């Protein structure tokens, strides 16, 4: 099983999209988001993008969430 761990996204949707492209290429099976999806320039769009992934995603709340 391949797991991707993402941290400190801070609503940066363009950066997240770049990372998600790498995740697709690596054929990752599961994503763990280690906090701080918020705040940032595009927090709700970023969260929606993570929730819409076709693989399981787990969230750990950070100090900004």
LUMFI-142870 format. One record per atom (N, C-alpha, C): residue number from 1; residue in one letter; atom name; x, y, z. Coordinates in Angstrom, 2 decimals, padded with zeros to 5 digits. Layout:
<nodes>
<node n="NUM" res="a" atom="CA" x="X" y="Y" z="Z"/>
...
</nodes>
This chain:
<nodes>
<node n="1" res="x" atom="N" x="000.84" y="-001.18" z="000.00"/>
<node n="1" res="x" atom="CA" x="000.00" y="000.00" z="000.00"/>
<node n="1" res="x" atom="C" x="000.89" y="001.24" z="000.00"/>
<node n="2" res="x" atom="N" x="000.56" y="002.17" z="-000.87"/>
<node n="2" res="x" atom="CA" x="001.29" y="003.44" z="-000.93"/>
<node n="2" res="x" atom="C" x="000.45" y="004.53" z="-000.28"/>
<node n="3" res="x" atom="N" x="001.07" y="005.24" z="000.66"/>
<node n="3" res="x" atom="CA" x="000.38" y="006.31" z="001.38"/>
<node n="3" res="x" atom="C" x="001.13" y="007.61" z="001.15"/>
<node n="4" res="x" atom="N" x="000.38" y="008.65" z="000.80"/>
<node n="4" res="x" atom="CA" x="000.95" y="009.99" z="000.67"/>
<node n="4" res="x" atom="C" x="000.56" y="010.79" z="001.89"/>
<node n="5" res="x" atom="N" x="001.52" y="011.48" z="002.48"/>
<node n="5" res="x" atom="CA" x="001.27" y="012.34" z="003.63"/>
<node n="5" res="x" atom="C" x="001.45" y="013.79" z="003.20"/>
<node n="6" res="x" atom="N" x="000.39" y="014.58" z="003.36"/>
<node n="6" res="x" atom="CA" x="000.42" y="015.99" z="002.98"/>
<node n="6" res="x" atom="C" x="000.28" y="016.85" z="004.23"/>
<node n="7" res="x" atom="N" x="001.03" y="017.91" z="004.30"/>
<node n="7" res="x" atom="CA" x="001.01" y="018.80" z="005.45"/>
<node n="7" res="x" atom="C" x="001.00" y="020.25" z="005.00"/>
<node n="8" res="x" atom="N" x="000.40" y="021.11" z="005.82"/>
<node n="8" res="x" atom="CA" x="000.50" y="022.56" z="005.66"/>
<node n="8" res="x" atom="C" x="000.14" y="023.04" z="004.26"/>
<node n="9" res="x" atom="N" x="-001.00" y="022.63" z="003.77"/>
<node n="9" res="x" atom="CA" x="-001.46" y="023.03" z="002.44"/>
<node n="9" res="x" atom="C" x="-001.86" y="024.50" z="002.43"/>
<node n="10" res="x" atom="N" x="-002.46" y="024.97" z="003.49"/>
<node n="10" res="x" atom="CA" x="-002.82" y="026.38" z="003.68"/>
<node n="10" res="x" atom="C" x="-003.58" y="026.98" z="002.50"/>
<node n="11" res="x" atom="N" x="-004.55" y="026.24" z="001.98"/>
<node n="11" res="x" atom="CA" x="-005.42" y="026.78" z="000.94"/>
<node n="11" res="x" atom="C" x="-004.73" y="027.08" z="-000.38"/>
<node n="12" res="x" atom="N" x="-003.57" y="026.50" z="-000.61"/>
<node n="12" res="x" atom="CA" x="-002.83" y="026.76" z="-001.84"/>
<node n="12" res="x" atom="C" x="-003.22" y="025.71" z="-002.88"/>
<node n="13" res="x" atom="N" x="-004.32" y="025.96" z="-003.56"/>
<node n="13" res="x" atom="CA" x="-004.86" y="025.00" z="-004.52"/>
<node n="13" res="x" atom="C" x="-003.90" y="024.70" z="-005.67"/>
<node n="14" res="x" atom="N" x="-003.24" y="025.69" z="-006.28"/>
<node n="14" res="x" atom="CA" x="-002.31" y="025.35" z="-007.37"/>
<node n="14" res="x" atom="C" x="-001.19" y="024.41" z="-006.92"/>
<node n="15" res="x" atom="N" x="-000.66" y="024.63" z="-005.73"/>
<node n="15" res="x" atom="CA" x="000.39" y="023.73" z="-005.22"/>
<node n="15" res="x" atom="C" x="-000.17" y="022.34" z="-004.95"/>
<node n="16" res="x" atom="N" x="-001.38" y="022.29" z="-004.40"/>
<node n="16" res="x" atom="CA" x="-002.02" y="020.99" z="-004.16"/>
<node n="16" res="x" atom="C" x="-002.22" y="020.24" z="-005.47"/>
<node n="17" res="x" atom="N" x="-002.66" y="020.92" z="-006.50"/>
<node n="17" res="x" atom="CA" x="-002.87" y="020.26" z="-007.80"/>
<node n="17" res="x" atom="C" x="-001.57" y="019.65" z="-008.32"/>
<node n="18" res="x" atom="N" x="-000.46" y="020.35" z="-008.14"/>
<node n="18" res="x" atom="CA" x="000.84" y="019.82" z="-008.57"/>
<node n="18" res="x" atom="C" x="001.19" y="018.56" z="-007.79"/>
<node n="19" res="x" atom="N" x="000.94" y="018.58" z="-006.49"/>
<node n="19" res="x" atom="CA" x="001.23" y="017.41" z="-005.65"/>
<node n="19" res="x" atom="C" x="000.30" y="016.25" z="-006.02"/>
<node n="20" res="x" atom="N" x="-000.96" y="016.55" z="-006.29"/>
<node n="20" res="x" atom="CA" x="-001.90" y="015.49" z="-006.66"/>
<node n="20" res="x" atom="C" x="-001.51" y="014.83" z="-007.97"/>
<node n="21" res="x" atom="N" x="-000.91" y="015.58" z="-008.87"/>
<node n="21" res="x" atom="CA" x="-000.42" y="014.97" z="-010.11"/>
<node n="21" res="x" atom="C" x="000.68" y="013.95" z="-009.80"/>
<node n="22" res="x" atom="N" x="001.57" y="014.30" z="-008.90"/>
<node n="22" res="x" atom="CA" x="002.62" y="013.35" z="-008.48"/>
<node n="22" res="x" atom="C" x="002.01" y="012.13" z="-007.80"/>
<node n="23" res="x" atom="N" x="000.97" y="012.35" z="-007.00"/>
<node n="23" res="x" atom="CA" x="000.30" y="011.26" z="-006.31"/>
<node n="23" res="x" atom="C" x="-000.33" y="010.30" z="-007.31"/>
<node n="24" res="x" atom="N" x="-000.95" y="010.84" z="-008.33"/>
<node n="24" res="x" atom="CA" x="-001.55" y="009.97" z="-009.37"/>
<node n="24" res="x" atom="C" x="-000.47" y="009.15" z="-010.08"/>
<node n="25" res="x" atom="N" x="000.64" y="009.80" z="-010.41"/>
<node n="25" res="x" atom="CA" x="001.71" y="009.09" z="-011.11"/>
<node n="25" res="x" atom="C" x="002.32" y="008.00" z="-010.24"/>
<node n="26" res="x" atom="N" x="002.35" y="008.22" z="-008.94"/>
<node n="26" res="x" atom="CA" x="002.92" y="007.23" z="-008.01"/>
<node n="26" res="x" atom="C" x="001.93" y="006.14" z="-007.64"/>
<node n="27" res="x" atom="N" x="000.70" y="006.24" z="-008.14"/>
<node n="27" res="x" atom="CA" x="-000.34" y="005.25" z="-007.86"/>
<node n="27" res="x" atom="C" x="-000.54" y="005.05" z="-006.36"/>
<node n="28" res="x" atom="N" x="-000.72" y="006.16" z="-005.67"/>
<node n="28" res="x" atom="CA" x="-000.94" y="006.15" z="-004.22"/>
<node n="28" res="x" atom="C" x="-002.32" y="005.58" z="-003.92"/>
<node n="29" res="x" atom="N" x="-002.41" y="004.81" z="-002.83"/>
<node n="29" res="x" atom="CA" x="-003.65" y="004.16" z="-002.43"/>
<node n="29" res="x" atom="C" x="-004.42" y="004.92" z="-001.36"/>
<node n="30" res="x" atom="N" x="-003.75" y="005.78" z="-000.63"/>
<node n="30" res="x" atom="CA" x="-004.37" y="006.45" z="000.52"/>
<node n="30" res="x" atom="C" x="-003.63" y="007.76" z="000.77"/>
<node n="31" res="x" atom="N" x="-004.37" y="008.80" z="001.17"/>
<node n="31" res="x" atom="CA" x="-003.77" y="010.10" z="001.49"/>
<node n="31" res="x" atom="C" x="-004.09" y="010.43" z="002.95"/>
<node n="32" res="x" atom="N" x="-003.08" y="010.89" z="003.66"/>
<node n="32" res="x" atom="CA" x="-003.25" y="011.41" z="005.01"/>
<node n="32" res="x" atom="C" x="-002.87" y="012.89" z="004.97"/>
<node n="33" res="x" atom="N" x="-003.80" y="013.73" z="005.40"/>
<node n="33" res="x" atom="CA" x="-003.55" y="015.17" z="005.46"/>
<node n="33" res="x" atom="C" x="-003.27" y="015.52" z="006.92"/>
<node n="34" res="x" atom="N" x="-002.05" y="015.92" z="007.19"/>
<node n="34" res="x" atom="CA" x="-001.62" y="016.14" z="008.57"/>
<node n="34" res="x" atom="C" x="-001.84" y="017.55" z="009.07"/>
<node n="35" res="x" atom="N" x="-002.94" y="018.14" z="008.70"/>
<node n="35" res="x" atom="CA" x="-003.32" y="019.42" z="009.28"/>
<node n="35" res="x" atom="C" x="-003.01" y="020.62" z="008.41"/>
<node n="36" res="x" atom="N" x="-003.65" y="021.70" z="008.78"/>
<node n="36" res="x" atom="CA" x="-003.47" y="023.02" z="008.18"/>
<node n="36" res="x" atom="C" x="-003.85" y="023.08" z="006.70"/>
<node n="37" res="x" atom="N" x="-005.03" y="022.56" z="006.39"/>
<node n="37" res="x" atom="CA" x="-005.64" y="022.81" z="005.08"/>
<node n="37" res="x" atom="C" x="-006.03" y="024.28" z="005.04"/>
<node n="38" res="x" atom="N" x="-006.47" y="024.81" z="006.18"/>
<node n="38" res="x" atom="CA" x="-006.82" y="026.23" z="006.35"/>
<node n="38" res="x" atom="C" x="-005.72" y="026.91" z="007.15"/>
<node n="39" res="x" atom="N" x="-005.62" y="028.20" z="007.22"/>
<node n="39" res="x" atom="CA" x="-006.19" y="029.21" z="006.33"/>
<node n="39" res="x" atom="C" x="-005.38" y="029.31" z="005.06"/>
<node n="40" res="x" atom="N" x="-005.75" y="030.20" z="004.19"/>
<node n="40" res="x" atom="CA" x="-005.03" y="030.41" z="002.95"/>
<node n="40" res="x" atom="C" x="-005.92" y="031.05" z="001.91"/>
<node n="41" res="x" atom="N" x="-005.40" y="031.23" z="000.70"/>
<node n="41" res="x" atom="CA" x="-006.14" y="031.97" z="-000.32"/>
<node n="41" res="x" atom="C" x="-007.36" y="031.23" z="-000.87"/>
<node n="42" res="x" atom="N" x="-007.35" y="029.90" z="-000.89"/>
<node n="42" res="x" atom="CA" x="-008.46" y="029.13" z="-001.48"/>
<node n="42" res="x" atom="C" x="-008.80" y="027.95" z="-000.58"/>
<node n="43" res="x" atom="N" x="-009.16" y="028.19" z="000.67"/>
<node n="43" res="x" atom="CA" x="-009.32" y="027.08" z="001.62"/>
<node n="43" res="x" atom="C" x="-010.46" y="026.13" z="001.28"/>
<node n="44" res="x" atom="N" x="-011.61" y="026.65" z="000.90"/>
<node n="44" res="x" atom="CA" x="-012.76" y="025.77" z="000.67"/>
<node n="44" res="x" atom="C" x="-012.61" y="024.99" z="-000.64"/>
<node n="45" res="x" atom="N" x="-012.02" y="025.62" z="-001.64"/>
<node n="45" res="x" atom="CA" x="-011.76" y="024.92" z="-002.90"/>
<node n="45" res="x" atom="C" x="-010.74" y="023.80" z="-002.68"/>
<node n="46" res="x" atom="N" x="-009.76" y="024.08" z="-001.83"/>
<node n="46" res="x" atom="CA" x="-008.73" y="023.08" z="-001.52"/>
<node n="46" res="x" atom="C" x="-009.34" y="021.89" z="-000.78"/>
<node n="47" res="x" atom="N" x="-010.18" y="022.17" z="000.20"/>
<node n="47" res="x" atom="CA" x="-010.84" y="021.09" z="000.94"/>
<node n="47" res="x" atom="C" x="-011.74" y="020.28" z="000.01"/>
<node n="48" res="x" atom="N" x="-012.49" y="020.95" z="-000.83"/>
<node n="48" res="x" atom="CA" x="-013.36" y="020.25" z="-001.78"/>
<node n="48" res="x" atom="C" x="-012.55" y="019.34" z="-002.69"/>
<node n="49" res="x" atom="N" x="-011.42" y="019.82" z="-003.15"/>
<node n="49" res="x" atom="CA" x="-010.57" y="019.01" z="-004.04"/>
<node n="49" res="x" atom="C" x="-010.10" y="017.75" z="-003.33"/>
<node n="50" res="x" atom="N" x="-009.71" y="017.88" z="-002.07"/>
<node n="50" res="x" atom="CA" x="-009.26" y="016.72" z="-001.30"/>
<node n="50" res="x" atom="C" x="-010.40" y="015.74" z="-001.07"/>
<node n="51" res="x" atom="N" x="-011.58" y="016.25" z="-000.77"/>
<node n="51" res="x" atom="CA" x="-012.73" y="015.38" z="-000.52"/>
<node n="51" res="x" atom="C" x="-013.20" y="014.67" z="-001.78"/>
<node n="52" res="x" atom="N" x="-012.91" y="015.24" z="-002.95"/>
<node n="52" res="x" atom="CA" x="-013.34" y="014.65" z="-004.21"/>
<node n="52" res="x" atom="C" x="-012.36" y="013.64" z="-004.80"/>
<node n="53" res="x" atom="N" x="-011.27" y="013.36" z="-004.10"/>
<node n="53" res="x" atom="CA" x="-010.31" y="012.38" z="-004.61"/>
<node n="53" res="x" atom="C" x="-010.96" y="011.01" z="-004.69"/>
<node n="54" res="x" atom="N" x="-010.49" y="010.21" z="-005.61"/>
<node n="54" res="x" atom="CA" x="-011.04" y="008.86" z="-005.80"/>
<node n="54" res="x" atom="C" x="-010.33" y="007.81" z="-004.95"/>
<node n="55" res="x" atom="N" x="-009.57" y="008.26" z="-003.97"/>
<node n="55" res="x" atom="CA" x="-008.90" y="007.36" z="-003.04"/>
<node n="55" res="x" atom="C" x="-009.22" y="007.84" z="-001.62"/>
<node n="56" res="x" atom="N" x="-009.10" y="006.97" z="-000.63"/>
<node n="56" res="x" atom="CA" x="-009.41" y="007.36" z="000.75"/>
<node n="56" res="x" atom="C" x="-008.48" y="008.48" z="001.24"/>
<node n="57" res="x" atom="N" x="-009.07" y="009.41" z="001.98"/>
<node n="57" res="x" atom="CA" x="-008.32" y="010.53" z="002.57"/>
<node n="57" res="x" atom="C" x="-008.68" y="010.61" z="004.05"/>
<node n="58" res="x" atom="N" x="-007.67" y="010.71" z="004.89"/>
<node n="58" res="x" atom="CA" x="-007.88" y="010.91" z="006.32"/>
<node n="58" res="x" atom="C" x="-007.29" y="012.27" z="006.70"/>
<node n="59" res="x" atom="N" x="-007.96" y="012.95" z="007.61"/>
<node n="59" res="x" atom="CA" x="-007.53" y="014.28" z="008.04"/>
<node n="59" res="x" atom="C" x="-007.15" y="014.26" z="009.52"/>
<node n="60" res="x" atom="N" x="-006.04" y="014.90" z="009.83"/>
<node n="60" res="x" atom="CA" x="-005.63" y="015.18" z="011.20"/>
<node n="60" res="x" atom="C" x="-005.69" y="016.70" z="011.33"/>
<node n="61" res="x" atom="N" x="-006.42" y="017.19" z="012.31"/>
<node n="61" res="x" atom="CA" x="-006.58" y="018.63" z="012.45"/>
<node n="61" res="x" atom="C" x="-005.28" y="019.28" z="012.88"/>
<node n="62" res="x" atom="N" x="-004.97" y="020.40" z="012.23"/>
<node n="62" res="x" atom="CA" x="-003.82" y="021.20" z="012.61"/>
<node n="62" res="x" atom="C" x="-004.27" y="022.41" z="013.42"/>
<node n="63" res="x" atom="N" x="-003.34" y="023.26" z="013.78"/>
<node n="63" res="x" atom="CA" x="-003.69" y="024.42" z="014.59"/>
<node n="63" res="x" atom="C" x="-004.48" y="025.46" z="013.80"/>
<node n="64" res="x" atom="N" x="-004.46" y="025.41" z="012.47"/>
<node n="64" res="x" atom="CA" x="-005.23" y="026.36" z="011.66"/>
<node n="64" res="x" atom="C" x="-006.59" y="025.84" z="011.23"/>
<node n="65" res="x" atom="N" x="-006.88" y="024.59" z="011.52"/>
<node n="65" res="x" atom="CA" x="-008.13" y="023.97" z="011.04"/>
<node n="65" res="x" atom="C" x="-009.26" y="024.09" z="012.04"/>
</nodes>
